[in-house]
Amino acid sequence: MRFSRFTATPAMLLKVSSTVLVSACLAASSQLPTSEVKITSESNYRRIQANGIPNHEPGQFPNRHNPNVISPQSYDYKVPLHPKLAEKPVPFHMQPFGIAVNGVLFDPFAAEWWQGNPASGWQYEPHGGAIDLGLDASNAHVQPNGAYHYHGIPNGMLEKIGGDKSQMVLVGWAADGFPIYGPSGYSDAKDAGSTLKKLTPSYAIKKGTRPTGSPGGKYDGAFVQDYEYIEGSGDLDASNGRAGVTPEFPQGTYYYVLTDEYPYIPRQFAGTPDASFARRGPPGGGFGPPGRGRRGGPGMRPPPGFGPPPF
């Protein structure tokens, strides 16, 4: 009996490799530990301890643009129990803005800069379309240390909490202690009986072209610096928040709102953030192959990987 010789073609090997990779991703996703989070009140602080595992189905990680695997963290954060507004907004950059009620961090900025140079002053916006960070349906992806984190509205968590109902949903706590809500809020900030609506930010893409010594071209939202605050143009202030009543604070409070337009997650604090949220170590980034899905050419190189989480 004769047997014909079988030779695998490169295309067949690629298909097998892709199948194995997808299977491995699905297996890794299904084998995640249970989400653990503990929120307690201690003296003048609210303490949040968590393992950073989402309480909803995440996307497939690793993926083409995010090579990292979700793994448990050891978060231990504090936020003021009775927060106060600062005299002026407090800016921040490469650190978490806050933590969700399911123990996952809100971390709006990406460590991706024009020409791979943080000193350029031009930082890519994760939702700007110039880079692909491999975000899943909950606007999240994974840092090199395994930390799953949100860059926008956590859709999976919102569905877990609110289901299909339109309601005002508390989704987390900012580092300065003020609450963070989903995109829906009362049309009249001071009236809990008013109709719910999707609250709008007060930012817009600048008009004209970028200056000399920059990436050039028209402002198009590719960079954080492409946006400007226009007071009164939306429902929210420059910190993407407002004062009003909420289900958890019927007497009123200042609160932040996550939006489906820039800034998505606030980019500055209205109060003073607790030091426990300060990121130690070098800033991180480097998602996906250099030069792929980015404007700026093949010469771009991302900075080193993310530093350790702040605990």
Secondary structure, 3 states (H helix, E strand, C coil): CCCCCCCCCHHHHHHHHHHHHHHHHHHHHHCCCCCCEEEEEECCEEEEEECCCCCCCCCCCCECCECCCCCCCCEEEEEECCCCEEEEEEECCCCCCEEECCCCEECCCCCCEHHHCHHHCCEECCCCCCCCCCCCCCCEEECCCCCEEECCCCHHHHHHHHCCCCCCCEEEEECCCCEEECCEEECCCCCCCCCEEECCCCEEECCCECCCCCCCCECCCCEHHHEEECCCCCCCCCCCEEEECCCCCCCCEEEEECCCCCCCCCCEEEECCCHHHCCCCCCCCCCCCCCCCCCCCCCCCCCCCCCCCCC
